[in-house]
């Protein structure tokens, strides 16, 4: 007599449960990680509430590591020169200075003017502020040109950085308050000898 031995039904159920548990764990962890990334990215890149000290015309230029409020206005109608001010997330003044619109060419760090007429006519939005350049789109940037003032947030004083079309010429620390001086006066006081020897 031959006995036919069948499969143990409990053994099959055990392995089915193990595989289902592993798959369920993977799905739950993947979903949780995806939710965390999406939630965190939207939280960090969205504009924070605008502090009262930040003008309504300022744009939030942010990323995953924080951001700045940036506002620029044309120095003269039809000009490539802009007066720009940056504010920290909390509304404290970050910097202010004069910029020129340029196309950034990455070979030898040169800045050339090319095809900017359409931007002057239609306006632009900022995509990045790296502490030096205000990036608009692609290779188009606002490059610092002249004096840029960085007041220190908690003490009287700060630094003035002198620029020539995106090239840093000089950095000088100052004490006191420069808010009563125009950018042209700051330029004459700190940068004139560097840019025009």
URJOBEL-V399550 format. One line per field, one symbol per residue. ss: DSSP state (~ for helix, > for strand, _ for the rest). Layout:
BEGIN
ss = ???
END
This chain:
BEGIN
ss = ________~~~~~~~~~~~~~~~~~~~~~~~~~~~~~~~~~~~~~_____________>>>>>__>>>>>>>>>______>>>>>>>_____>>>>>>>>>>>>>_~~~>>>____~~~~~~_____>>____>>>>__>>>>>>>>>>>>______>>>>>>>__>>>>>>>>________~~~~~~~~~~~~~__
END
